[in-house]
């Protein structure tokens, strides 16, 4: 198969410019997500560098050899910066400029400027360096990314590997000769343009997918999170609670539910303001979370009502946890004595089975019994 270089270059410029403009549009529409901005800069710089690189043989060789390659080194730097920013780090300006500055300074040396082989080798080394840094940014942040980063990593490593091969096998062919031979076979320059085209399309697609996936995760987390306390809301509690109960039933382990309601909460808000009420909710959440284990589920399911679902816990263990929460909350300094207290109803799977709605109903009965008996206490559900 023959790859016509002029056609490939025109297609390359068109695709890079088109995808770059689309990425720029996505950046503007996506609340200025910096990853997409840097990726758009990479693609548009790649298109510009390819245009400048094609201006050889018209009497201004310094434009393609110096300016064109400086633009292409900045293109590689933008690729690295896009991955770096996506991983949560700040752009590194010296690193961004390093490749372009090295190239521009070496072009002042006549020996370098006149040697096509050396120029090809250095250009490839800089490209490999930026691609390697891009892959490194993804790899070292793999545990915190929480998105499917592997396609981007594999694509970047392949791109780096291609240019490593170029360092070894490509001794350089004058541009005019490459154009003249494009109809007679496939030169390495043809493969280079083709690989660049595929990489640009691939990295744009997978990066956009990663950005979209992370945005969806953020929206999903926000939908399942109580904004005041930072714990799960009712939707999160019901979803996670049902999953936990199904797991406990499968392993034939007991589970217990604590339904907690802050006493005198309306009086706290009326007498001392909603800010005091918010502080009480946050303080209670902090105390309850510190008493939970990793496998337990906790959430704010109402205004001043919270629920704790304890895995592998019988009624006695649940009572101990509930009493610790009640005592620590009551010991907090308050605007007036006894104002900060909580009543807690307890129900277990022994009475309710592994039905979350049944557990909530029985725990609610126990909670009202605790309220009737004077508040600031725990009460287990007992069948009459």
Secondary structure, 3 states (H helix, E strand, C coil): CCCCHHHHHHHHHHHHHHHHHHHHHHHHHCCCCHHHHHHHHHHHHHHHHHHHHCCCCCCCHHHHHHHHHHHHHHHHHHHHHHHHHHCCCCCCHHHHHHHHHHHHHHCCCHHHHHCHHHHHHHHHHHHHHHHHHHHHHHHHCHHHHCCCCHHHHHHHHHHHHHHHHHHHHCCCCCHHHHHHHCCCCCCHHHHHHHHHHHHHHHHHHHHHHHHHHHHHHHHHHHHCECCCCCCECHHHHHHHHHHHHHHHHHHCCCEEEEEEEECCHHHHHHHHCHHHHHHHHHHHHHHHHHHCCCCCEEEECCCCEEEEEEECCCHHHHHHHHHHHHHHHHCCCCCCCCCCCEEEEEEEHHHHCCCHHHHHHHHHHHHHHHHHCCCCCEEECCCC
